[in-house]
Amino acid sequence: MEFPHELRELYPDKIIEVRGNADALTVILNNNVDIEKFKDELKKKFTGLADQQLLFIKHEDRQDFEKLVLE
């Protein structure tokens, strides 16, 4: 399964949109999602990936991003 689609399927109540390319993905979250908890959840779930994934995570109504590298 392709990584962006897997994220959307795993977290349909938290993620509004996933977009990007092979280099980096932008993940847009619902406003009520705690970004730090979400990042911790992703780190635990996606350890030992074959290819590193760079994510930029933000809430739908904000401009600032949180950077997360999954390896």
N, C-alpha and C positions, 0 to 999 in steps of 0.2 A: 504494500500500500504506500502511496506517496505521502510524504511527511505532512504537508499542509492539510490534505484531506483527512489524515488520521487525527490531527489536532481538532479539527472542526467536529469530527464524529465523536471524539472522546469528551469534549467539553461544549456541547451545544447550548447549554444554559449560561455559559460564561463568555464564549467567543462570538463576536458579531461577524468578524471578517478576518481572513488570513490572505495576505497577498505578498508578492515578492517573486524572487527568482532563486537560482541555485546558490547565489552568494549570501542572501539574507532574506528574512521574512519579517513582515510587519503583522503583528497580532493586535487587533482592536477588541478590547474587552467591554462588557457592560459596565456601567458606572458603579454598580454595587459590588464588584469583584475586588478583593484585596490583592493588589499586584504582587506584593512580597510573598504572600501565601501561595499565590498562583505560580510564581517563579520557583519556589521551593518544591511545589508539587511536580512541576515539569522536570526539575533536576533529579528528583527521586525516580520518576517514571522513565526518563530517557537517559540512562547511563549506559556507557559502552556502545554508542552509536558508531557505525562504520564510517560515516562522514560527519564532520563537525557541522552543527547548525547554529547560525547566528540569528537571534530573534530581537526585534525591537517591539516592545510591548507598551501599549498606551490605552487609556480609557477613551471612549468614543467622543467625549466632549472636551478633551484636553489636548494640548499641543506637545507636552513634554513626554519623552519616551524613556523607558527603562531598557537597558541593554542586557541580554542574557546569551551566554555561549553554552551550548549543550555539546558534550563530547562523548 
